[in-house]
C-alpha cells in the first residue's frame, strides 16, 4: 500500500521558509513547494487542497486568520473551509490568530493575549529573536528555525498551542501544532 504524501500549503514567504527549514532541521518528510506558498485567498487555498486530495495526498493548510477580524467575507470563507474539511482526516487547517508569528512566540512565551496584527506579535517576538524580520534576507537563513527547535521549544509550543485550542476565550491561537503532530507521527511510521 502506498502512503499518502503530505503537502504543506501556505500564504506567504514566512510560512514557506519556516516549513522548508523545519523539514531540514527536524528531518520531517513532506512537500514544501514554492508554488504552494503565495499571497492567496481562502478560496485559492481550497483549490490547492483539492489538487492535493485528487493526488491522494494529505494537505496541511497554514494560514493567518487576522483578516477575518476586519473582513466578514473572509471570515465566512475560513469558517466554510474549516467546516468542509472538519471530518476529513487528509486535511489539516492550521490557522493562527493573528498570524504565524504567534506560533513562533509560543516557543518562548505562554500567552493568549490579544494581538492586533503580525507586526505587534513580531515586536514581542524580537525580545527572543532580536534579528527577526519578515524579509528573505532573514527568513532564508536556517538558524532561526534551528533556534526555535532547540531545547525542546517545539514541544513546548505544541503543548501551549494545544492548550489554547481548547480554550474558547483565547484571543490569540495557533493550530500549527496539528501539523507538527502529523509530521512526528509520519516520521515514526517511516522508521518502523
C-alpha positions as CSV (number, residue, x, y, z in Angstrom):
1,X,0.0,0.0,0.0
2,X,1.3,3.4,-1.0
3,X,1.5,6.0,1.8
4,X,-0.2,9.4,1.2
5,X,2.2,12.2,0.6
6,X,2.0,15.3,2.8
7,X,1.9,18.7,1.1
8,X,2.1,22.0,3.0
9,X,0.2,24.9,1.5
10,X,0.7,28.4,2.9
11,X,0.1,32.0,2.5
12,X,3.4,33.6,2.1
13,X,7.2,34.0,2.4
14,X,7.4,33.5,6.2
15,X,5.4,30.2,6.1
16,X,7.4,28.9,3.1
17,X,10.8,29.5,4.7
18,X,9.7,28.2,8.1
19,X,8.3,24.9,6.8
20,X,11.2,24.5,4.4
21,X,13.7,24.9,7.2
22,X,11.6,22.9,9.6
23,X,11.7,19.9,7.2
24,X,15.5,20.2,7.2
25,X,16.1,20.7,10.9
26,X,13.7,18.1,12.1
27,X,14.0,15.6,9.3
28,X,10.3,15.7,8.5
29,X,9.0,14.3,5.3
30,X,6.6,16.5,3.3
31,X,6.4,18.5,0.1
32,X,7.0,22.2,0.5
33,X,6.9,23.7,-3.0
34,X,7.2,27.5,-3.6
35,X,4.2,27.4,-5.9
36,X,2.0,26.4,-2.9
37,X,3.1,29.5,-1.0
38,X,1.7,32.7,-2.4
39,X,-0.5,35.5,-1.1
40,X,-3.8,33.8,-1.7
41,X,-7.4,33.9,-0.6
42,X,-9.1,31.1,1.3
43,X,-10.8,30.1,-1.9
44,X,-7.5,29.7,-3.7
45,X,-6.2,27.6,-0.8
46,X,-9.2,25.4,-1.0
47,X,-8.4,24.8,-4.7
48,X,-4.9,23.8,-3.8
49,X,-6.2,21.5,-1.1
50,X,-8.5,19.8,-3.7
51,X,-5.4,19.3,-6.0
52,X,-3.6,17.6,-3.2
53,X,-6.6,15.4,-2.4
54,X,-7.0,14.4,-6.1
55,X,-3.5,13.1,-6.0
56,X,-4.4,11.0,-2.9
57,X,-2.3,13.3,-0.7
58,X,-2.6,14.9,2.7
59,X,-3.0,18.7,2.7
60,X,-1.7,20.8,5.5
61,X,-3.0,24.3,5.0
62,X,-1.2,27.0,7.0
63,X,-2.9,30.5,7.1
64,X,-3.2,33.6,9.1
65,X,-6.7,34.4,10.5
66,X,-6.3,38.1,11.2
67,X,-8.1,39.1,8.0
68,X,-11.2,37.5,9.5
69,X,-11.4,40.3,12.1
70,X,-11.8,43.0,9.5
71,X,-13.3,41.3,6.5
72,X,-16.6,39.5,7.1
73,X,-16.4,37.8,3.7
74,X,-13.1,36.2,4.5
75,X,-14.3,35.2,8.0
76,X,-17.2,33.3,6.3
77,X,-14.7,31.7,3.8
78,X,-12.4,30.5,6.5
79,X,-15.3,29.0,8.5
80,X,-16.6,27.3,5.4
81,X,-13.2,25.9,4.6
82,X,-12.9,24.6,8.2
83,X,-16.4,23.1,8.2
84,X,-15.9,21.5,4.8
85,X,-12.8,19.6,5.9
86,X,-13.6,19.1,9.6
87,X,-14.2,15.4,9.2
88,X,-11.6,14.8,6.5
89,X,-8.5,13.1,8.0
90,X,-6.5,14.1,5.0
91,X,-6.8,17.9,5.5
92,X,-5.3,19.8,8.4
93,X,-6.3,23.5,8.6
94,X,-3.6,25.1,10.7
95,X,-4.7,28.7,11.1
96,X,-3.1,31.2,13.5
97,X,-4.7,34.3,15.0
98,X,-3.4,36.8,14.2
99,X,-0.5,35.2,12.3
100,X,2.2,32.5,12.1
101,X,4.4,34.8,14.2
102,X,2.2,34.0,17.2
103,X,3.1,30.3,16.7
104,X,6.8,31.4,16.9
105,X,6.1,33.4,20.0
106,X,4.6,30.3,21.7
107,X,8.1,28.7,21.6
108,X,9.2,31.3,24.2
109,X,6.1,32.7,26.0
110,X,2.8,31.3,27.3
111,X,0.2,33.8,26.3
112,X,-3.3,34.1,24.8
113,X,-3.5,37.9,24.9
114,X,-5.0,39.9,22.0
115,X,-2.6,40.9,19.3
116,X,-3.9,43.3,16.7
117,X,-1.7,42.0,13.8
118,X,1.6,40.2,13.0
119,X,3.6,43.4,13.5
120,X,2.5,43.6,17.1
121,X,3.4,39.9,17.6
122,X,6.8,40.4,15.8
123,X,7.7,43.3,18.2
124,X,7.3,40.9,21.2
125,X,9.0,38.1,19.3
126,X,12.1,40.2,18.8
127,X,12.7,40.0,22.6
128,X,13.6,36.4,21.9
129,X,14.8,36.5,18.3
130,X,16.3,40.0,18.1
131,X,17.1,39.8,14.4
132,X,13.6,38.5,13.3
133,X,12.4,40.2,10.1
134,X,9.7,39.1,7.6
135,X,12.1,39.6,4.7
136,X,14.0,37.0,2.6
137,X,17.5,38.1,3.9
138,X,16.5,36.9,7.4
139,X,14.0,34.1,6.6
140,X,16.2,32.2,4.1
141,X,18.7,31.5,6.8
142,X,18.0,28.2,8.6
143,X,19.4,29.2,12.0
144,X,16.2,31.0,13.3
145,X,14.2,27.8,12.8
146,X,17.0,25.7,14.4
147,X,16.8,28.0,17.4
148,X,13.0,27.6,17.5
149,X,13.5,23.8,17.7
150,X,16.4,23.8,20.2
151,X,16.0,22.9,23.8
152,X,12.6,21.3,23.3
153,X,11.0,24.6,22.4
154,X,9.0,23.0,19.6
155,X,7.3,20.5,22.0
156,X,6.7,23.4,24.4
157,X,5.0,25.4,21.6
158,X,2.9,22.4,20.7
159,X,1.7,22.0,24.2
160,X,0.9,25.7,24.6
161,X,-1.0,25.8,21.3
162,X,-2.9,22.6,22.1
163,X,-4.0,24.1,25.4
164,X,-5.1,27.3,23.7
165,X,-7.1,25.3,21.1
166,X,-9.3,24.0,23.9
167,X,-9.8,27.5,25.4
168,X,-12.7,29.2,23.7
169,X,-11.8,32.5,25.4
170,X,-8.2,32.7,23.9
171,X,-7.8,35.9,21.9
172,X,-4.8,34.5,20.0
173,X,-4.1,31.0,19.0
174,X,-2.3,28.7,16.6
175,X,-3.3,25.3,15.2
176,X,0.2,24.7,13.7
177,X,0.7,22.1,16.4
178,X,-1.6,19.8,14.4
179,X,0.8,19.9,11.5
180,X,3.8,19.1,13.9
181,X,1.9,16.2,15.4
182,X,1.2,14.9,11.9
183,X,4.8,15.2,10.9
184,X,6.0,13.5,14.0
185,X,3.6,10.6,13.5
186,X,4.6,10.3,9.9
187,X,8.3,10.3,10.9
188,X,7.7,7.5,13.4
189,X,5.8,5.4,10.8
190,X,8.7,5.8,8.4
191,X,11.1,4.5,11.0
192,X,9.1,1.3,11.6
